[in-house]
Structure formats: C-alpha cells, structure tokens
Amino acid sequence: MNQNKLFRLTRIRLALYYAIVMGLILSLCAFGFYRSVFHAHVVALDSEIESVAGTLHDSIELKLKSPGRLEPLVSQLLPNQGNCEGEASNCIQQPHSKRHLLGIVTKTSYYVRFFDISGKLIANVGYHPEGLPNVFNPQTWQFLKDNQGKEYHQITLSLHTQDYQDWGYMQVGRSLEEFNHYLDSVKLILGLGLPIAMVMIAGASWWLSGLAMQPVYQSYRQIQQFTADAAHELRTPLAATSATVESALLMTQIDPEETRDILQTIHRQNQRMTALVVDLLMLARLDRHQKLQREFCCLNDIVSDLIEEFAAMATTAGVKLISSIQVNQDVNIIGNSDQLYRLVSNLIVNAIQYTPRGGKVTVVLDRNDHDAVIKVQDTGIGIPKQELNRIFDRFYRVSSDRSRITGGSGLGLAIVQAITQAHHGSIDVQSELSKGSTFTVKLRAMMRYTEKSALQI
Ligand code: ADP
C-alpha cells in the first residue's frame, strides 16, 4: 500500500488528522483533569482554613472585653504572638509561648493577624510572612503574595466583645507553597505525559489508518485487476477482427467464399465481445445491488426448460444430460426469473463443457425445510482442491487452455455467485479431479401450500 503514492499520502493525511483530533481531545482531558485537581484542592484548603479560623474565632471571641485590645488570657491561647502596638512593621514575635492550645497555628504554613475596627494591625500570631501587605482589606477570601512571590490564601472574620460590641477583625492565612508544589508536580506529569502520549497516538494512528485503508486498497487492487483482465479479454477478439480485416484489405480480389469466411470470423469475434460485454454489464448491475424485479418463479419449470434447451449442446458434446426432480410438488421461490435462468444455465454449460464425451450431467432439484436446492452434478474433469476457492473470482480460469477452447472468459461462476447472493442464497462446490464436480445452490423457498394452510388453521 505504501508504494502507491495516492494511498501513502491518504494514509499520512488520515493518520495526521486522527493524531491531531486525539491530541486535542487528550489535551482537553488533561486540562479538565488539572482544573478538577486544582478545584478539589482549593475546596479542601478553603474548608481547612475556615475550620481553623472558626475554632480560633470561637475560642477568642468569648474572652474579648474591650474593642481593639487583646486580653492576656487571649495571648496565652496564641503561641508566637507578636505585639504590633505603634508601628505595624515593628510587630515583634515573642518566643514560643508556654501554652500551645491552638496547635495548628504553630504550623509554619499558618498565620493569624488581628486588626482593630479602624483596620490597624494590632498583633500577628504564628508564622509571619515577610512583606505581606499590612493594609487591611475586609474582603472575606483573598489570595496574597509576599515580597518573595510566595502565595497565601486568607480569610477575614469580624470579632466582637463579650457585650456584642465590634472588636475588630481577625485574618487567618495559609501559605500555598505546599499546594503550589503539588500543582507543579501535576503539571510536570501532564506536561511530560502529553508528548509521550502524542508519540504513542501518532504511532497508533499510522497503524490504524493502515488497517482502515486495507479493505479500500484491496478493492482498489481488485478493480485494477478487473480492468486489466477485461481489457485483456476484449483485446483478443479485437486483435483477431482487425487482423482479419487488414488481411482482407491487402487482397486485390476477394471471391464470395472468402468474403463469407471473413465475415463469419468477424461475426464470431463480435459475438464473443458482445457476450463479454453483456457479462460485464450484468456483473456491474449485480454489484450495484439494484433492486431486483422479483416475481413468483417455479424452479421445476426453469430446470425442465433448460434441460430441453441444452439437450442439443449435450448431444453434440457426447454428454448425457438428465434431470432428477426429487420433490412431488413444485418448488417455488420469489426471485428474478431471467437471473435464475442465467444461474442454472451457467452451471449446466460449465458441466457440459468440462465433461468428456461419454460422461453424464445431472440437474437435481430438491428442497429441505426452508430452501430450494439445485445441484448440478457432472462426471467431468473435476477441479483441483487448491483452486476451489478461486473459481468464483472474476476472469479466473483453472485451466486457461481448456477454457479458451470452450470460449469461456472466466466470468460464468462469478455471475452465478453474484446472482445467488442477490437472492440471499448460498453456493457450494465439491469436486474430485477426474471424477467430477457438484455445484449446490440453496435459495430461500416459498412455503408449500399445505404448510401454509396448516399454519392458517
Ligand atoms: P469459464 O467461462 O472459463 O468457464 P467460469 O467462471 O464459468 O469460467 O469457471 C471458472 C473456472 O472453473 C473454469 O475455467 C473451469 O476451469 C472451472 N470450472 C467451472 N465449472 C467446472 C466444472 N463443472 N468442472 C470442472 N471445472 C469447472
């Protein structure tokens, strides 16, 4: 397939489109996966911060007495508390306090800041990121950056005194360093995984496109072969005709006897070409699966008509042609009678042609439960076993020399098979060299009248 430029280019294009589409789908999936991981972590982070902030808020609020003032009892609850009275930047953190009631705040990733009602920073607790803006922002959820570019996620809650006066605000923040590291590793895995997956997809696309194009390439080869064979078959009678005409033209005088011979040769070759063209047209029509004109066909009539028709041919060939009808009632099918005549006649003609003088050809008509069975048996030359699966190919001849003598083009059995398939039937062949062949055609039969009436009752 790759030697053919058209097929190679089509395969490349197909593989490319497939890889691009798959790549886009995969990238979208990777992006979706990343967004869902990000979202799940943000939600988990929010609820963690909210729970820490809520616990702190509830523990502290009960102990606050006057607005903007942290009671000593509160300071005991909060480890690492820095006092920011005066300049906010002068917040000094005390060494580890004696009581670590709110252990979570001791984690280096958390910080807590207290602002009075006017938004002035009073104190901070826990790990205090350097360069974090000290300007109060009342927004509940915020993302912040310190001067090293580290990110923080922060919640702001308002605090009240014991007698429900506004005390000020508490901000609880968490470093996003861990979170960002995790997201970076997810991005790295996706970033490395995507090109590897793309290479694998490209390989798979190339293989799959080859697989998908194989049947198309096969039928392209068959059409090519068919065209070459048809041209070859037509060339022989055309060459014979033109040679006959050319030699006639070279003669200065032609007597009536010679003229007759020449015309007979041209007529014979013309008949050969006509038969070939008729066969080709029939196959083309059968290939198009055109809706058949179907009617009620009695196979008993078809068999007896054909036995009568080919009796003379059989006698000339020295072959005994008989029929064996093994049913008491007529075997009827719904089909195209012209095609059915053609099917049976092709088999009978072959059987006569490939049976030596003194042989016998029997046309058997039978039926089983659902099918009408037509068998054409001969005591002829037989077909070699290795050729049995090729004899239905177009233009295929087992022994070309003998076929040429009989005038066969190798389309007879191809037509038989195509007609059988058009009637949803099956064909089978059994043969033994020098002993004979049996072609069995099964076609869906109509129900017997008696069976029909039994069903109706
Ligand atoms: P052709 O027109 O050459 O007979 P067919 O398609 O009818 O072409 O048959 C294909 C080949 O099958 C023939 O060339 C012949 O060799 C073989 N064949 C067909 N029918 C018989 C038969 N009854 N006995 C032996 N060989 C047969």
Residues whose N, C-alpha, C, O or C-beta is under 5 A from the ligand:
A	BS01	ADP	N350 A351 Y354 G380 G382 I383 I391 Y396 R397 V398 S399 S403 G408 S409 G410 L411 G412 L413 A414 S437
